């Protein structure tokens, strides 16, 4: 989303493929991550679906080393340390939660920001470790909320971290409708929606 591309150019179908045993599913957030994850995907003996959010073609910049390097599949990255709440996303949605974390910090809320990077396999350990520390979790993705991959994350983390949770796990996602061209801003989860969820979680 975010490119005024309409229905067929703005879908986020990662959850479809995460339901297929044997596949690996990867989504980078910037050029550096794209190269490292793509190299690892090519070298992997398993079939890998490598998603490239179209908005990143237009909106993402960054230095990419010429030398060969790989980023291990199945490992999340803690992009920003925090103590009050964990924000989790992947792909182009990382920019959104980072903006929300900045806005929250101005209100005295410390956010831990994590890039999942690999949808399948996904890094339960890193997410659980963060949630045990913060006691709160918000998952944000562009795909519709019903049966989105955020639901799998929420179910697993509440099982792993139930006694450490200070509030319910929240999801800030796309709507359960076909992707609208004219109402794209209403559909896409943005920083203000994530910030509202942060406040809801903190005030629970």
C-alpha positions in Angstrom: 0.0 0.0 0.0 0.8 3.7 0.1 1.4 4.0 -3.7 -2.2 4.6 -4.9 -1.9 1.4 -6.8 -5.4 0.1 -6.2 -6.5 -3.4 -5.5 -4.1 -5.6 -7.5 -1.0 -3.6 -6.7 -1.5 -3.0 -3.0 -2.3 -6.4 -1.5 -0.1 -8.0 1.2 -0.6 -11.8 0.7 2.2 -13.1 3.0 -0.3 -14.9 5.2 -1.5 -17.1 2.2 2.0 -18.4 1.7 2.9 -18.7 5.4 0.2 -21.4 5.6 2.2 -23.6 3.1 4.5 -26.1 4.9 8.0 -26.1 3.5 8.0 -22.6 2.2 10.1 -19.8 3.7 8.6 -16.2 3.5 10.8 -13.1 3.8 10.0 -9.4 3.7 12.8 -6.8 3.9 12.4 -3.2 5.2 15.2 -1.4 3.3 17.9 -1.9 0.6 20.6 -3.2 3.1 18.2 -5.8 4.5 17.0 -6.7 1.0 20.5 -7.6 -0.3 21.4 -9.6 2.8 18.1 -11.5 3.0 18.0 -12.1 -0.7 21.5 -13.6 -0.7 20.5 -15.9 2.2 17.3 -16.8 0.3 19.3 -17.8 -2.8 21.7 -19.9 -0.8 18.9 -21.6 1.2 18.1 -25.2 0.2 14.4 -24.6 0.7 12.0 -22.7 -1.5 11.8 -19.1 -0.4 9.2 -16.4 -1.4 10.9 -13.0 -1.2 8.4 -10.2 -0.9 9.4 -6.7 -2.1 7.0 -4.0 -0.9 6.5 -1.7 -3.9 6.5 1.4 -1.7 10.1 0.7 -0.8 11.1 1.1 -4.4 10.1 4.7 -4.2 10.5 5.6 -0.6 13.5 3.7 0.8 17.1 4.7 0.6 20.3 3.5 2.3 23.9 2.4 1.8 24.4 -1.2 0.5 27.9 -2.7 0.7 29.4 -4.1 -2.5 30.8 -7.1 -0.8 28.8 -10.3 -0.3 26.9 -10.6 2.9 23.9 -12.6 4.1 21.3 -12.0 6.9 20.2 -15.2 8.5 16.6 -16.2 7.7 14.2 -16.7 10.6 15.8 -14.0 12.9 14.1 -10.8 13.9 16.1 -7.6 14.5 15.6 -5.3 17.5 15.8 -2.0 15.7 15.3 0.2 18.8 15.6 -0.8 22.5 12.7 0.2 24.8 11.1 -0.6 28.1 7.4 0.1 28.0 5.9 -1.6 25.0 7.0 -3.8 22.0 6.1 -2.7 18.5 6.5 -5.4 15.8 6.1 -5.2 12.0 7.9 -6.1 8.8 8.5 -4.6 5.3 7.3 -1.1 4.6 5.3 -1.1 7.8 8.5 -0.7 9.7 8.7 2.9 8.8 5.2 3.4 10.2 5.9 1.9 13.6 9.2 3.7 13.9 7.4 7.0 13.3 4.8 6.0 16.0 7.6 5.1 18.4 9.1 8.5 17.9 5.7 10.2 18.6 5.2 8.0 21.7 8.7 8.9 23.0 7.7 12.5 22.9 4.9 11.6 25.4 7.3 9.7 27.6 6.6 6.2 26.3 9.6 4.0 25.6 9.0 1.6 22.6 11.0 -1.4 21.7 10.8 -1.7 17.9 11.4 -5.0 16.2 11.5 -6.0 12.5 10.3 -9.6 12.1 12.0 -9.9 8.6 11.1 -13.6 8.2 7.4 -14.5 8.3 8.2 -18.2 8.1 10.1 -19.4 10.0 9.5 -16.5 12.5 11.6 -15.6 15.5 9.4 -16.5 18.5 12.3 -16.3 20.9 13.3 -12.7 20.2 9.7 -11.5 20.3 8.9 -13.3 23.5 12.1 -12.0 25.2 11.1 -8.5 24.3 7.5 -8.9 25.5 8.6 -10.5 28.8 10.6 -7.3 29.3 8.0 -4.7 28.3 4.8 -6.6 29.1 3.0 -5.3 26.1 2.9 -6.0 22.3 1.4 -4.3 19.2 1.7 -6.1 15.9 1.1 -4.0 12.7 0.8 -5.2 9.2 -0.8 -3.9 6.0 -2.7 -7.1 5.2 -6.4 -7.4 6.5 -6.6 -8.1 10.2 -8.7 -11.3 10.0 -6.4 -14.3 9.5 -3.4 -12.0 9.0 -0.1 -13.2 10.3 -0.4 -11.0 13.3 -3.0 -13.3 14.6 -0.5 -16.2 14.6 2.0 -14.0 16.4 -0.6 -12.9 19.0 -1.7 -16.4 19.7 1.9 -17.7 20.2 3.1 -14.8 22.3 0.2 -14.9 24.7 0.9 -18.6 25.1 4.6 -18.0 25.8 4.3 -14.8 27.8 0.8 -14.9 29.4 2.0 -14.3 33.0 4.1 -11.4 31.9 1.5 -9.5 29.9 0.3 -6.2 31.3 -2.4 -5.6 28.6 -4.0 -7.5 25.7 -1.9 -7.9 22.6 -3.2 -5.5 20.0 -3.1 -5.6 16.2 -3.1 -2.5 13.9 -3.8 -3.8 10.4 -5.6 -3.3 7.2 -9.3 -3.6 7.0 -11.4 -6.7 6.0 -12.3 -5.2 2.7 -11.0 -5.2 -0.9 -8.2 -2.6 -1.1 -9.8 0.8 -1.9 -8.1 3.2 -4.2 -10.0 6.4 -3.2 -9.9 5.6 0.5 -6.4 4.3 0.8 -5.5 6.5 3.8 -8.4 5.2 5.7 -7.4 1.6 4.9 -3.7 1.6 5.6 -2.5 1.4 9.2 -0.5 4.6 9.8 1.5 6.1 12.6 -1.5 7.8 14.2 -3.4 4.5 14.4 -0.4 2.8 15.9 0.1 5.6 18.4 -3.6 5.3 19.4 -3.0 1.6 20.0 0.1 2.3 22.1 -2.0 4.7 24.3 -4.7 2.1 24.6 -2.3 -0.6 25.7 -0.5 1.7 28.1 -3.8 2.9 29.7 -5.2 -0.6 30.1 
